[in-house]
Amino acid sequence: PARRDGASRTTVLLALRGARPEDTPHRTVVHTRDRAAELDALSGGGLPSEPTVTVLRPDDPALVPDVGHEAVTVTAVTPPGTDGAE
């Protein structure tokens, strides 16, 4: 069978002013409302209109810039071979 490339990911790393609120979850996954459309877009080399997005907001002091800032990582699924800038 023909080999299909898997999906890639675009990641944005942020250092935000202000401490992370205590009740904030470490990981939040926002799933697309239409998984089939997301997969169709990705397999066709296009960007999904509503991609699945993961947001990481760690509370480990070793993973944040300092007590006055929080570190946030946002990751979205993208097709292989793109830079995510579209």
Distance bins in CASP14 RR format, pairs under 12 A and 6 or more apart:
PFRMAT RR
TARGET T0000
AUTHOR 0000-0000-0000
RMODE 2
METHOD distances of the structure
MODEL  1
3 80 0 0 0 0 0 1 0 0 0 0 0
4 39 0 0 0 0 0 1 0 0 0 0 0
4 42 0 0 0 0 0 1 0 0 0 0 0
4 43 1 0 0 1 0 0 0 0 0 0 0
4 44 0 0 0 0 0 1 0 0 0 0 0
4 45 0 0 0 0 0 1 0 0 0 0 0
4 79 0 0 0 0 0 1 0 0 0 0 0
4 80 0 0 0 0 1 0 0 0 0 0 0
5 42 0 0 0 0 1 0 0 0 0 0 0
5 43 0 0 0 0 1 0 0 0 0 0 0
5 44 0 0 0 0 0 1 0 0 0 0 0
5 45 0 0 0 0 1 0 0 0 0 0 0
5 78 0 0 0 0 0 1 0 0 0 0 0
5 79 0 0 0 0 1 0 0 0 0 0 0
5 80 1 1 0 0 0 0 0 0 0 0 0
5 81 1 0 0 1 0 0 0 0 0 0 0
5 82 0 0 0 0 0 1 0 0 0 0 0
6 39 0 0 0 0 0 1 0 0 0 0 0
6 42 1 0 0 1 0 0 0 0 0 0 0
6 43 0 0 0 0 1 0 0 0 0 0 0
6 44 0 0 0 0 0 1 0 0 0 0 0
6 45 0 0 0 0 0 1 0 0 0 0 0
6 77 0 0 0 0 1 0 0 0 0 0 0
6 78 0 0 0 0 0 1 0 0 0 0 0
6 79 0 0 0 0 1 0 0 0 0 0 0
6 80 1 0 1 0 0 0 0 0 0 0 0
6 81 0 0 0 0 0 1 0 0 0 0 0
7 38 0 0 0 0 1 0 0 0 0 0 0
7 39 0 0 0 0 1 0 0 0 0 0 0
7 41 0 0 0 0 0 1 0 0 0 0 0
7 42 1 0 1 0 0 0 0 0 0 0 0
7 43 0 0 0 0 1 0 0 0 0 0 0
7 44 0 0 0 0 0 1 0 0 0 0 0
7 45 0 0 0 0 1 0 0 0 0 0 0
7 46 0 0 0 0 0 1 0 0 0 0 0
7 47 0 0 0 0 0 1 0 0 0 0 0
7 48 0 0 0 0 1 0 0 0 0 0 0
7 51 0 0 0 0 1 0 0 0 0 0 0
7 52 0 0 0 0 1 0 0 0 0 0 0
7 75 0 0 0 0 0 1 0 0 0 0 0
7 76 0 0 0 0 1 0 0 0 0 0 0
7 77 1 0 1 0 0 0 0 0 0 0 0
7 78 1 0 0 1 0 0 0 0 0 0 0
7 79 1 0 0 1 0 0 0 0 0 0 0
7 80 1 0 0 1 0 0 0 0 0 0 0
7 81 0 0 0 0 0 1 0 0 0 0 0
7 82 0 0 0 0 0 1 0 0 0 0 0
7 84 0 0 0 0 0 1 0 0 0 0 0
8 42 0 0 0 0 1 0 0 0 0 0 0
8 45 0 0 0 0 0 1 0 0 0 0 0
8 46 0 0 0 0 0 1 0 0 0 0 0
8 47 0 0 0 0 0 1 0 0 0 0 0
8 51 0 0 0 0 0 1 0 0 0 0 0
8 75 0 0 0 0 0 1 0 0 0 0 0
8 76 0 0 0 0 1 0 0 0 0 0 0
8 77 1 0 0 1 0 0 0 0 0 0 0
8 78 1 0 1 0 0 0 0 0 0 0 0
8 79 1 0 0 1 0 0 0 0 0 0 0
8 80 1 0 1 0 0 0 0 0 0 0 0
8 81 1 0 0 1 0 0 0 0 0 0 0
8 82 1 0 0 1 0 0 0 0 0 0 0
8 83 0 0 0 0 1 0 0 0 0 0 0
8 84 0 0 0 0 1 0 0 0 0 0 0
9 42 0 0 0 0 0 1 0 0 0 0 0
9 51 0 0 0 0 1 0 0 0 0 0 0
9 52 0 0 0 0 0 1 0 0 0 0 0
9 53 0 0 0 0 0 1 0 0 0 0 0
9 54 0 0 0 0 1 0 0 0 0 0 0
9 73 0 0 0 0 0 1 0 0 0 0 0
9 74 0 0 0 0 0 1 0 0 0 0 0
9 75 1 0 1 0 0 0 0 0 0 0 0
9 76 1 0 0 1 0 0 0 0 0 0 0
9 77 1 0 0 1 0 0 0 0 0 0 0
9 78 1 0 0 1 0 0 0 0 0 0 0
9 79 0 0 0 0 0 1 0 0 0 0 0
9 80 0 0 0 0 0 1 0 0 0 0 0
9 81 0 0 0 0 0 1 0 0 0 0 0
9 82 0 0 0 0 0 1 0 0 0 0 0
9 83 0 0 0 0 0 1 0 0 0 0 0
9 84 0 0 0 0 1 0 0 0 0 0 0
10 47 0 0 0 0 1 0 0 0 0 0 0
10 48 0 0 0 0 0 1 0 0 0 0 0
10 51 0 0 0 0 1 0 0 0 0 0 0
10 52 0 0 0 0 0 1 0 0 0 0 0
10 53 0 0 0 0 1 0 0 0 0 0 0
10 54 0 0 0 0 0 1 0 0 0 0 0
10 73 0 0 0 0 0 1 0 0 0 0 0
10 74 0 0 0 0 1 0 0 0 0 0 0
10 75 1 0 0 1 0 0 0 0 0 0 0
10 76 1 0 1 0 0 0 0 0 0 0 0
10 77 0 0 0 0 1 0 0 0 0 0 0
10 78 1 0 1 0 0 0 0 0 0 0 0
10 79 0 0 0 0 0 1 0 0 0 0 0
10 80 0 0 0 0 0 1 0 0 0 0 0
10 81 0 0 0 0 0 1 0 0 0 0 0
10 82 0 0 0 0 1 0 0 0 0 0 0
10 83 1 0 0 1 0 0 0 0 0 0 0
10 84 1 0 1 0 0 0 0 0 0 0 0
10 85 0 0 0 0 1 0 0 0 0 0 0
10 86 0 0 0 0 1 0 0 0 0 0 0
11 53 0 0 0 0 0 1 0 0 0 0 0
11 54 0 0 0 0 1 0 0 0 0 0 0
11 55 0 0 0 0 0 1 0 0 0 0 0
11 56 0 0 0 0 1 0 0 0 0 0 0
11 72 0 0 0 0 0 1 0 0 0 0 0
11 73 1 0 0 1 0 0 0 0 0 0 0
11 74 1 0 0 1 0 0 0 0 0 0 0
11 75 1 0 1 0 0 0 0 0 0 0 0
11 76 0 0 0 0 1 0 0 0 0 0 0
11 77 0 0 0 0 0 1 0 0 0 0 0
11 78 0 0 0 0 1 0 0 0 0 0 0
11 83 0 0 0 0 0 1 0 0 0 0 0
11 84 0 0 0 0 0 1 0 0 0 0 0
12 53 0 0 0 0 0 1 0 0 0 0 0
12 54 0 0 0 0 0 1 0 0 0 0 0
12 55 0 0 0 0 1 0 0 0 0 0 0
12 56 0 0 0 0 0 1 0 0 0 0 0
12 71 0 0 0 0 0 1 0 0 0 0 0
12 72 0 0 0 0 1 0 0 0 0 0 0
12 73 1 0 0 1 0 0 0 0 0 0 0
12 74 1 0 1 0 0 0 0 0 0 0 0
12 75 1 0 0 1 0 0 0 0 0 0 0
12 76 0 0 0 0 1 0 0 0 0 0 0
12 78 0 0 0 0 0 1 0 0 0 0 0
12 84 0 0 0 0 0 1 0 0 0 0 0
12 85 0 0 0 0 0 1 0 0 0 0 0
13 55 0 0 0 0 0 1 0 0 0 0 0
13 56 0 0 0 0 1 0 0 0 0 0 0
13 58 0 0 0 0 0 1 0 0 0 0 0
13 63 0 0 0 0 0 1 0 0 0 0 0
13 64 0 0 0 0 0 1 0 0 0 0 0
13 65 0 0 0 0 0 1 0 0 0 0 0
13 70 0 0 0 0 0 1 0 0 0 0 0
13 71 1 0 0 1 0 0 0 0 0 0 0
13 72 1 0 0 1 0 0 0 0 0 0 0
13 73 1 0 1 0 0 0 0 0 0 0 0
13 74 0 0 0 0 1 0 0 0 0 0 0
13 75 0 0 0 0 1 0 0 0 0 0 0
14 20 0 0 0 0 0 1 0 0 0 0 0
14 55 0 0 0 0 1 0 0 0 0 0 0
14 56 0 0 0 0 0 1 0 0 0 0 0
14 57 0 0 0 0 1 0 0 0 0 0 0
14 64 0 0 0 0 0 1 0 0 0 0 0
14 65 0 0 0 0 0 1 0 0 0 0 0
14 69 0 0 0 0 1 0 0 0 0 0 0
14 70 0 0 0 0 1 0 0 0 0 0 0
14 71 1 0 0 1 0 0 0 0 0 0 0
14 72 1 0 1 0 0 0 0 0 0 0 0
14 73 1 0 0 1 0 0 0 0 0 0 0
14 74 1 0 0 1 0 0 0 0 0 0 0
14 75 0 0 0 0 0 1 0 0 0 0 0
15 57 0 0 0 0 0 1 0 0 0 0 0
15 63 0 0 0 0 0 1 0 0 0 0 0
15 64 0 0 0 0 1 0 0 0 0 0 0
15 65 1 0 1 0 0 0 0 0 0 0 0
15 66 0 0 0 0 1 0 0 0 0 0 0
15 68 0 0 0 0 1 0 0 0 0 0 0
15 69 1 0 1 0 0 0 0 0 0 0 0
15 70 1 0 0 1 0 0 0 0 0 0 0
15 71 1 0 1 0 0 0 0 0 0 0 0
15 72 1 0 0 1 0 0 0 0 0 0 0
15 73 0 0 0 0 0 1 0 0 0 0 0
16 24 0 0 0 0 0 1 0 0 0 0 0
16 55 0 0 0 0 0 1 0 0 0 0 0
16 57 0 0 0 0 1 0 0 0 0 0 0
16 64 0 0 0 0 1 0 0 0 0 0 0
16 65 0 0 0 0 1 0 0 0 0 0 0
16 66 0 0 0 0 0 1 0 0 0 0 0
16 68 0 0 0 0 1 0 0 0 0 0 0
16 69 1 0 0 1 0 0 0 0 0 0 0
16 70 1 0 1 0 0 0 0 0 0 0 0
16 71 1 0 0 1 0 0 0 0 0 0 0
16 72 1 0 1 0 0 0 0 0 0 0 0
16 73 0 0 0 0 0 1 0 0 0 0 0
16 74 0 0 0 0 0 1 0 0 0 0 0
17 64 0 0 0 0 0 1 0 0 0 0 0
17 65 0 0 0 0 1 0 0 0 0 0 0
17 66 0 0 0 0 0 1 0 0 0 0 0
17 67 0 0 0 0 0 1 0 0 0 0 0
17 68 1 0 0 1 0 0 0 0 0 0 0
17 69 1 0 1 0 0 0 0 0 0 0 0
17 70 0 0 0 0 1 0 0 0 0 0 0
17 71 0 0 0 0 0 1 0 0 0 0 0
17 72 0 0 0 0 0 1 0 0 0 0 0
18 24 0 0 0 0 0 1 0 0 0 0 0
18 57 0 0 0 0 0 1 0 0 0 0 0
18 64 0 0 0 0 0 1 0 0 0 0 0
18 65 0 0 0 0 0 1 0 0 0 0 0
18 66 0 0 0 0 1 0 0 0 0 0 0
18 67 0 0 0 0 1 0 0 0 0 0 0
18 68 1 0 1 0 0 0 0 0 0 0 0
18 69 1 0 1 0 0 0 0 0 0 0 0
18 70 1 0 0 1 0 0 0 0 0 0 0
18 71 0 0 0 0 0 1 0 0 0 0 0
18 72 0 0 0 0 0 1 0 0 0 0 0
19 57 0 0 0 0 0 1 0 0 0 0 0
19 59 0 0 0 0 1 0 0 0 0 0 0
19 61 0 0 0 0 0 1 0 0 0 0 0
19 64 0 0 0 0 1 0 0 0 0 0 0
19 65 0 0 0 0 0 1 0 0 0 0 0
19 66 0 0 0 0 1 0 0 0 0 0 0
19 67 1 0 0 1 0 0 0 0 0 0 0
19 68 1 0 1 0 0 0 0 0 0 0 0
19 69 1 0 0 1 0 0 0 0 0 0 0
19 70 1 0 0 1 0 0 0 0 0 0 0
19 71 0 0 0 0 0 1 0 0 0 0 0
20 26 0 0 0 0 1 0 0 0 0 0 0
20 55 0 0 0 0 0 1 0 0 0 0 0
20 56 0 0 0 0 0 1 0 0 0 0 0
20 57 1 0 1 0 0 0 0 0 0 0 0
20 58 1 0 0 1 0 0 0 0 0 0 0
20 59 1 0 0 1 0 0 0 0 0 0 0
20 60 0 0 0 0 0 1 0 0 0 0 0
20 61 0 0 0 0 0 1 0 0 0 0 0
20 63 0 0 0 0 0 1 0 0 0 0 0
20 64 1 0 0 1 0 0 0 0 0 0 0
20 65 0 0 0 0 0 1 0 0 0 0 0
20 66 0 0 0 0 0 1 0 0 0 0 0
20 67 0 0 0 0 1 0 0 0 0 0 0
20 68 0 0 0 0 1 0 0 0 0 0 0
20 69 0 0 0 0 1 0 0 0 0 0 0
20 70 1 1 0 0 0 0 0 0 0 0 0
20 71 0 0 0 0 1 0 0 0 0 0 0
20 72 0 0 0 0 1 0 0 0 0 0 0
21 57 0 0 0 0 1 0 0 0 0 0 0
21 59 0 0 0 0 1 0 0 0 0 0 0
21 70 0 0 0 0 1 0 0 0 0 0 0
22 57 0 0 0 0 0 1 0 0 0 0 0
22 59 0 0 0 0 1 0 0 0 0 0 0
22 70 0 0 0 0 0 1 0 0 0 0 0
23 57 0 0 0 0 0 1 0 0 0 0 0
23 59 0 0 0 0 0 1 0 0 0 0 0
24 55 0 0 0 0 1 0 0 0 0 0 0
24 56 0 0 0 0 0 1 0 0 0 0 0
24 57 1 0 1 0 0 0 0 0 0 0 0
24 58 0 0 0 0 1 0 0 0 0 0 0
24 59 1 0 0 1 0 0 0 0 0 0 0
24 64 0 0 0 0 0 1 0 0 0 0 0
24 70 0 0 0 0 1 0 0 0 0 0 0
24 71 0 0 0 0 0 1 0 0 0 0 0
24 72 0 0 0 0 1 0 0 0 0 0 0
25 54 0 0 0 0 0 1 0 0 0 0 0
25 55 0 0 0 0 1 0 0 0 0 0 0
25 56 0 0 0 0 1 0 0 0 0 0 0
25 57 1 0 0 1 0 0 0 0 0 0 0
25 58 0 0 0 0 0 1 0 0 0 0 0
25 59 0 0 0 0 1 0 0 0 0 0 0
26 54 0 0 0 0 0 1 0 0 0 0 0
26 55 0 0 0 0 1 0 0 0 0 0 0
26 56 1 0 0 1 0 0 0 0 0 0 0
26 57 1 0 0 1 0 0 0 0 0 0 0
26 58 1 0 1 0 0 0 0 0 0 0 0
26 59 1 0 0 1 0 0 0 0 0 0 0
26 60 0 0 0 0 1 0 0 0 0 0 0
26 63 0 0 0 0 1 0 0 0 0 0 0
26 64 0 0 0 0 0 1 0 0 0 0 0
26 70 0 0 0 0 0 1 0 0 0 0 0
26 71 0 0 0 0 0 1 0 0 0 0 0
26 72 0 0 0 0 0 1 0 0 0 0 0
26 73 0 0 0 0 0 1 0 0 0 0 0
27 53 0 0 0 0 0 1 0 0 0 0 0
27 54 1 0 0 1 0 0 0 0 0 0 0
27 55 1 0 0 1 0 0 0 0 0 0 0
27 56 1 0 1 0 0 0 0 0 0 0 0
27 57 1 0 0 1 0 0 0 0 0 0 0
27 58 0 0 0 0 1 0 0 0 0 0 0
27 59 0 0 0 0 0 1 0 0 0 0 0
27 72 0 0 0 0 0 1 0 0 0 0 0
27 73 0 0 0 0 1 0 0 0 0 0 0
27 74 0 0 0 0 0 1 0 0 0 0 0
27 75 0 0 0 0 0 1 0 0 0 0 0
28 52 0 0 0 0 0 1 0 0 0 0 0
28 53 0 0 0 0 1 0 0 0 0 0 0
28 54 1 0 0 1 0 0 0 0 0 0 0
28 55 1 0 1 0 0 0 0 0 0 0 0
28 56 0 0 0 0 1 0 0 0 0 0 0
28 57 1 0 0 1 0 0 0 0 0 0 0
28 72 0 0 0 0 0 1 0 0 0 0 0
28 73 0 0 0 0 0 1 0 0 0 0 0
28 74 0 0 0 0 1 0 0 0 0 0 0
28 75 0 0 0 0 0 1 0 0 0 0 0
29 51 0 0 0 0 0 1 0 0 0 0 0
29 52 1 0 0 1 0 0 0 0 0 0 0
29 53 1 0 0 1 0 0 0 0 0 0 0
29 54 1 0 1 0 0 0 0 0 0 0 0
29 55 1 0 0 1 0 0 0 0 0 0 0
29 56 0 0 0 0 1 0 0 0 0 0 0
29 74 0 0 0 0 0 1 0 0 0 0 0
29 75 0 0 0 0 1 0 0 0 0 0 0
29 76 0 0 0 0 0 1 0 0 0 0 0
29 77 0 0 0 0 0 1 0 0 0 0 0
30 38 0 0 0 0 0 1 0 0 0 0 0
30 50 0 0 0 0 1 0 0 0 0 0 0
30 51 0 0 0 0 1 0 0 0 0 0 0
30 52 1 0 0 1 0 0 0 0 0 0 0
30 53 1 0 1 0 0 0 0 0 0 0 0
30 54 1 0 0 1 0 0 0 0 0 0 0
30 55 1 0 0 1 0 0 0 0 0 0 0
30 74 0 0 0 0 1 0 0 0 0 0 0
30 75 0 0 0 0 0 1 0 0 0 0 0
30 76 0 0 0 0 1 0 0 0 0 0 0
30 77 0 0 0 0 0 1 0 0 0 0 0
31 38 0 0 0 0 1 0 0 0 0 0 0
31 48 0 0 0 0 0 1 0 0 0 0 0
31 50 0 0 0 0 1 0 0 0 0 0 0
31 51 0 0 0 0 1 0 0 0 0 0 0
31 52 1 0 1 0 0 0 0 0 0 0 0
31 53 0 0 0 0 1 0 0 0 0 0 0
31 54 0 0 0 0 1 0 0 0 0 0 0
31 76 0 0 0 0 0 1 0 0 0 0 0
31 77 0 0 0 0 0 1 0 0 0 0 0
32 38 1 0 1 0 0 0 0 0 0 0 0
32 39 0 0 0 0 1 0 0 0 0 0 0
32 40 0 0 0 0 0 1 0 0 0 0 0
32 41 0 0 0 0 1 0 0 0 0 0 0
32 42 0 0 0 0 0 1 0 0 0 0 0
32 47 0 0 0 0 0 1 0 0 0 0 0
32 48 1 0 0 1 0 0 0 0 0 0 0
32 49 0 0 0 0 1 0 0 0 0 0 0
32 50 1 0 1 0 0 0 0 0 0 0 0
32 51 1 0 0 1 0 0 0 0 0 0 0
32 52 1 0 1 0 0 0 0 0 0 0 0
32 53 0 0 0 0 1 0 0 0 0 0 0
32 54 0 0 0 0 0 1 0 0 0 0 0
32 76 0 0 0 0 1 0 0 0 0 0 0
32 77 0 0 0 0 1 0 0 0 0 0 0
33 48 0 0 0 0 0 1 0 0 0 0 0
33 49 0 0 0 0 1 0 0 0 0 0 0
33 50 1 0 0 1 0 0 0 0 0 0 0
33 51 0 0 0 0 0 1 0 0 0 0 0
33 52 0 0 0 0 0 1 0 0 0 0 0
34 40 0 0 0 0 1 0 0 0 0 0 0
34 41 0 0 0 0 1 0 0 0 0 0 0
34 48 0 0 0 0 1 0 0 0 0 0 0
34 49 0 0 0 0 1 0 0 0 0 0 0
34 50 1 0 0 1 0 0 0 0 0 0 0
34 51 0 0 0 0 0 1 0 0 0 0 0
34 52 0 0 0 0 0 1 0 0 0 0 0
35 41 0 0 0 0 0 1 0 0 0 0 0
35 42 0 0 0 0 0 1 0 0 0 0 0
35 48 0 0 0 0 1 0 0 0 0 0 0
35 50 0 0 0 0 1 0 0 0 0 0 0
35 51 0 0 0 0 0 1 0 0 0 0 0
35 52 1 0 0 1 0 0 0 0 0 0 0
35 77 0 0 0 0 0 1 0 0 0 0 0
36 42 0 0 0 0 0 1 0 0 0 0 0
36 43 0 0 0 0 0 1 0 0 0 0 0
36 48 0 0 0 0 0 1 0 0 0 0 0
36 50 0 0 0 0 0 1 0 0 0 0 0
37 43 0 0 0 0 0 1 0 0 0 0 0
37 44 0 0 0 0 0 1 0 0 0 0 0
37 46 0 0 0 0 0 1 0 0 0 0 0
37 47 0 0 0 0 0 1 0 0 0 0 0
37 48 1 0 0 1 0 0 0 0 0 0 0
37 49 1 0 0 1 0 0 0 0 0 0 0
37 50 1 0 0 1 0 0 0 0 0 0 0
37 51 0 0 0 0 0 1 0 0 0 0 0
37 52 0 0 0 0 0 1 0 0 0 0 0
38 44 0 0 0 0 0 1 0 0 0 0 0
38 45 0 0 0 0 0 1 0 0 0 0 0
38 46 0 0 0 0 0 1 0 0 0 0 0
38 47 0 0 0 0 1 0 0 0 0 0 0
38 48 1 0 1 0 0 0 0 0 0 0 0
38 49 0 0 0 0 1 0 0 0 0 0 0
38 50 1 0 0 1 0 0 0 0 0 0 0
38 51 1 0 0 1 0 0 0 0 0 0 0
38 52 1 0 0 1 0 0 0 0 0 0 0
38 53 0 0 0 0 0 1 0 0 0 0 0
38 76 0 0 0 0 0 1 0 0 0 0 0
38 77 1 0 0 1 0 0 0 0 0 0 0
38 78 0 0 0 0 0 1 0 0 0 0 0
38 79 0 0 0 0 0 1 0 0 0 0 0
39 45 0 0 0 0 0 1 0 0 0 0 0
39 46 0 0 0 0 0 1 0 0 0 0 0
39 48 0 0 0 0 1 0 0 0 0 0 0
39 51 0 0 0 0 0 1 0 0 0 0 0
39 52 0 0 0 0 0 1 0 0 0 0 0
39 77 0 0 0 0 1 0 0 0 0 0 0
39 79 0 0 0 0 0 1 0 0 0 0 0
40 46 0 0 0 0 1 0 0 0 0 0 0
40 47 0 0 0 0 0 1 0 0 0 0 0
40 48 0 0 0 0 1 0 0 0 0 0 0
40 49 0 0 0 0 0 1 0 0 0 0 0
40 79 0 0 0 0 0 1 0 0 0 0 0
41 47 1 0 0 1 0 0 0 0 0 0 0
41 48 1 0 1 0 0 0 0 0 0 0 0
41 49 1 0 0 1 0 0 0 0 0 0 0
41 50 0 0 0 0 1 0 0 0 0 0 0
41 51 0 0 0 0 1 0 0 0 0 0 0
41 52 0 0 0 0 0 1 0 0 0 0 0
41 77 0 0 0 0 1 0 0 0 0 0 0
41 78 0 0 0 0 1 0 0 0 0 0 0
41 79 1 0 0 1 0 0 0 0 0 0 0
41 82 0 0 0 0 0 1 0 0 0 0 0
41 86 0 0 0 0 0 1 0 0 0 0 0
42 48 1 0 0 1 0 0 0 0 0 0 0
42 49 0 0 0 0 0 1 0 0 0 0 0
42 51 0 0 0 0 1 0 0 0 0 0 0
42 52 0 0 0 0 0 1 0 0 0 0 0
42 76 0 0 0 0 0 1 0 0 0 0 0
42 77 1 0 0 1 0 0 0 0 0 0 0
42 78 1 0 0 1 0 0 0 0 0 0 0
42 79 1 0 1 0 0 0 0 0 0 0 0
42 80 0 0 0 0 1 0 0 0 0 0 0
42 81 0 0 0 0 0 1 0 0 0 0 0
42 82 0 0 0 0 1 0 0 0 0 0 0
43 77 0 0 0 0 0 1 0 0 0 0 0
43 79 1 0 0 1 0 0 0 0 0 0 0
43 80 0 0 0 0 1 0 0 0 0 0 0
44 78 0 0 0 0 0 1 0 0 0 0 0
44 79 1 0 0 1 0 0 0 0 0 0 0
44 80 0 0 0 0 0 1 0 0 0 0 0
44 81 0 0 0 0 0 1 0 0 0 0 0
44 82 0 0 0 0 0 1 0 0 0 0 0
45 77 0 0 0 0 0 1 0 0 0 0 0
45 78 0 0 0 0 1 0 0 0 0 0 0
45 79 1 1 0 0 0 0 0 0 0 0 0
45 80 1 0 0 1 0 0 0 0 0 0 0
45 81 0 0 0 0 1 0 0 0 0 0 0
45 82 1 0 0 1 0 0 0 0 0 0 0
45 84 0 0 0 0 0 1 0 0 0 0 0
45 86 0 0 0 0 0 1 0 0 0 0 0
46 77 0 0 0 0 0 1 0 0 0 0 0
46 78 0 0 0 0 1 0 0 0 0 0 0
46 79 1 0 1 0 0 0 0 0 0 0 0
46 80 0 0 0 0 0 1 0 0 0 0 0
46 81 0 0 0 0 0 1 0 0 0 0 0
46 82 1 0 0 1 0 0 0 0 0 0 0
46 84 0 0 0 0 0 1 0 0 0 0 0
46 86 0 0 0 0 1 0 0 0 0 0 0
47 76 0 0 0 0 1 0 0 0 0 0 0
47 77 0 0 0 0 1 0 0 0 0 0 0
47 78 1 0 0 1 0 0 0 0 0 0 0
47 79 1 0 0 1 0 0 0 0 0 0 0
47 80 0 0 0 0 0 1 0 0 0 0 0
47 81 0 0 0 0 0 1 0 0 0 0 0
47 82 1 0 0 1 0 0 0 0 0 0 0
47 83 0 0 0 0 0 1 0 0 0 0 0
47 84 1 0 0 1 0 0 0 0 0 0 0
47 85 0 0 0 0 1 0 0 0 0 0 0
47 86 1 0 1 0 0 0 0 0 0 0 0
48 76 0 0 0 0 1 0 0 0 0 0 0
48 77 1 0 0 1 0 0 0 0 0 0 0
48 78 0 0 0 0 1 0 0 0 0 0 0
48 79 0 0 0 0 1 0 0 0 0 0 0
48 82 0 0 0 0 0 1 0 0 0 0 0
48 84 0 0 0 0 0 1 0 0 0 0 0
48 86 0 0 0 0 0 1 0 0 0 0 0
49 76 0 0 0 0 0 1 0 0 0 0 0
49 86 0 0 0 0 0 1 0 0 0 0 0
50 76 0 0 0 0 0 1 0 0 0 0 0
50 77 0 0 0 0 0 1 0 0 0 0 0
51 74 0 0 0 0 0 1 0 0 0 0 0
51 75 0 0 0 0 1 0 0 0 0 0 0
51 76 1 0 1 0 0 0 0 0 0 0 0
51 77 1 0 1 0 0 0 0 0 0 0 0
51 78 1 0 0 1 0 0 0 0 0 0 0
51 79 0 0 0 0 0 1 0 0 0 0 0
51 82 0 0 0 0 0 1 0 0 0 0 0
51 84 0 0 0 0 0 1 0 0 0 0 0
51 86 0 0 0 0 0 1 0 0 0 0 0
52 74 0 0 0 0 0 1 0 0 0 0 0
52 75 0 0 0 0 1 0 0 0 0 0 0
52 76 1 0 0 1 0 0 0 0 0 0 0
52 77 1 0 1 0 0 0 0 0 0 0 0
52 78 0 0 0 0 0 1 0 0 0 0 0
53 72 0 0 0 0 0 1 0 0 0 0 0
53 73 0 0 0 0 0 1 0 0 0 0 0
53 74 1 0 0 1 0 0 0 0 0 0 0
53 75 1 0 0 1 0 0 0 0 0 0 0
53 76 1 0 1 0 0 0 0 0 0 0 0
53 77 0 0 0 0 1 0 0 0 0 0 0
53 78 0 0 0 0 0 1 0 0 0 0 0
54 72 0 0 0 0 0 1 0 0 0 0 0
54 73 1 0 0 1 0 0 0 0 0 0 0
54 74 1 0 0 1 0 0 0 0 0 0 0
54 75 1 0 1 0 0 0 0 0 0 0 0
54 76 1 0 0 1 0 0 0 0 0 0 0
54 77 0 0 0 0 1 0 0 0 0 0 0
55 70 0 0 0 0 0 1 0 0 0 0 0
55 71 0 0 0 0 0 1 0 0 0 0 0
55 72 1 0 0 1 0 0 0 0 0 0 0
55 73 1 0 0 1 0 0 0 0 0 0 0
55 74 1 0 1 0 0 0 0 0 0 0 0
55 75 0 0 0 0 1 0 0 0 0 0 0
55 76 0 0 0 0 0 1 0 0 0 0 0
56 63 0 0 0 0 1 0 0 0 0 0 0
56 64 0 0 0 0 0 1 0 0 0 0 0
56 70 0 0 0 0 0 1 0 0 0 0 0
56 71 0 0 0 0 1 0 0 0 0 0 0
56 72 1 0 0 1 0 0 0 0 0 0 0
56 73 1 0 1 0 0 0 0 0 0 0 0
56 74 1 0 0 1 0 0 0 0 0 0 0
56 75 1 0 0 1 0 0 0 0 0 0 0
57 63 0 0 0 0 1 0 0 0 0 0 0
57 64 0 0 0 0 1 0 0 0 0 0 0
57 69 0 0 0 0 0 1 0 0 0 0 0
57 70 1 0 0 1 0 0 0 0 0 0 0
57 71 1 0 0 1 0 0 0 0 0 0 0
57 72 1 0 1 0 0 0 0 0 0 0 0
57 73 0 0 0 0 1 0 0 0 0 0 0
57 74 0 0 0 0 1 0 0 0 0 0 0
58 64 1 0 0 1 0 0 0 0 0 0 0
58 65 0 0 0 0 0 1 0 0 0 0 0
58 70 0 0 0 0 1 0 0 0 0 0 0
58 71 1 0 0 1 0 0 0 0 0 0 0
58 72 0 0 0 0 1 0 0 0 0 0 0
58 73 0 0 0 0 1 0 0 0 0 0 0
59 67 0 0 0 0 0 1 0 0 0 0 0
59 70 0 0 0 0 1 0 0 0 0 0 0
59 71 0 0 0 0 1 0 0 0 0 0 0
59 72 0 0 0 0 0 1 0 0 0 0 0
60 70 0 0 0 0 0 1 0 0 0 0 0
60 71 0 0 0 0 1 0 0 0 0 0 0
61 67 1 0 0 1 0 0 0 0 0 0 0
61 68 0 0 0 0 0 1 0 0 0 0 0
61 69 0 0 0 0 0 1 0 0 0 0 0
61 70 0 0 0 0 0 1 0 0 0 0 0
61 71 0 0 0 0 0 1 0 0 0 0 0
62 71 0 0 0 0 0 1 0 0 0 0 0
63 69 0 0 0 0 0 1 0 0 0 0 0
63 70 0 0 0 0 1 0 0 0 0 0 0
63 71 1 0 1 0 0 0 0 0 0 0 0
63 72 0 0 0 0 0 1 0 0 0 0 0
63 73 0 0 0 0 1 0 0 0 0 0 0
64 70 1 0 1 0 0 0 0 0 0 0 0
64 71 1 0 1 0 0 0 0 0 0 0 0
64 72 0 0 0 0 1 0 0 0 0 0 0
64 73 0 0 0 0 0 1 0 0 0 0 0
65 71 1 0 0 1 0 0 0 0 0 0 0
65 72 0 0 0 0 0 1 0 0 0 0 0
75 84 0 0 0 0 0 1 0 0 0 0 0
76 82 0 0 0 0 0 1 0 0 0 0 0
76 84 0 0 0 0 1 0 0 0 0 0 0
76 86 0 0 0 0 0 1 0 0 0 0 0
77 84 0 0 0 0 0 1 0 0 0 0 0
78 84 1 0 1 0 0 0 0 0 0 0 0
78 85 0 0 0 0 1 0 0 0 0 0 0
78 86 0 0 0 0 1 0 0 0 0 0 0
79 86 0 0 0 0 1 0 0 0 0 0 0
END
